[in-house]
């Protein structure tokens, strides 16, 4: 990534950056390298001591292979989030098949 991730001024909000980073098996150092930031910046973002810009959020989301909203709203430890993530990775044909299976399961219940 060619852009430097700069801190956002103002109050930081709680986030799931640390949990997503850990779920992806990345160290703070590796994530920092991927987005051209410092390890201390990653640490401050993860602990909520520092906010991050929309550009930084996009860079982190890309590095972790998640949607931007996941960093703020979705705990990767939550089973439904894990299922949703797997469905997002599926091809359109697979997603249609998953949808048919879910509808059939719900109808038979």
Secondary structure by P-SEA (a helix, b strand, c coil): cccccccccccccccaaaaaaaaacccaaaaaaaacccaaaaaaaaaccbbbcaaaaaaaaaaaccccccccccccccaaaaaaaaaaaccaaaaaaaaaaaaaaaaac
